[in-house]
Amino acid sequence: MPPLEEGDLPRRRQVLEKPRFDGWDVGQLQEYIADLKAEIARAEAAIEAGQSHRAAAEAFFRKG
């Protein structure tokens, strides 16, 4: 098994800095929201994958 790279290690949850919206136009705000929604979808997919793996492991060990 290859050694773990620094980027492979889980990171602590980061507190997101809340940007100041002063001076942002509607298009910039919409783009920011789209980026946030994409990141939420990515996090939800990671949760679903983790839950799926866990359920499969639990089912495997229950059969024995």
N, C-alpha and C positions, 0 to 999 in steps of 0.2 A: 504494500500500500504506500503510495507516495506521501511525503510529508505534507502537512497542511500549510497552505500559504496564509499570510496575514489576512488577506481579503476573504478567505474561506471561514474564518472564525466568526462565531456569532458576536454581534456587537450589542452593547447596551442600548436600550431604547433612547433615542435622542429626543430632546425637547425641541420641537420645531419653533423657530423664531417666527413671530407673527409680523409679517411685513406691514409697513404703513402704506395705506392706499392713496395717500395724498398725491395728486398728480397723475394717477393712473386713469387711462381712458377706458371706456366700456370694453373695447377689444382686448386690452391687456388684462382686465378683470376676468373676462370670459376665458381667455387662454390660461390664466392662473387656475380657474375652477376646473377646466378640462384636465390640466396636469394633476391636480389633486384627485380628481375622480379616477384617473388612470392609475395613480399610486394606490388608491383605496382598492381598486379592482385587483391589482397585483398582490396586495396584502391578503385580500379575501381568497384568492387562488392558492396562496401559500397555506392558509388556514385549512382550506378544503383538502389539499394534498396531504397535510399532516394528519387530519382526521381520517382520511381514507386509509393511509398507511397504518394508523393505529388500529382501526377497525379490522383491517385484514390480519394484522398480527394477533389481535385478540381472538378472532375467529379461528386462526390456525392453531393456537394453543388450547382452545376449548375443545377441539375435536379429539385430542389425544386422551 
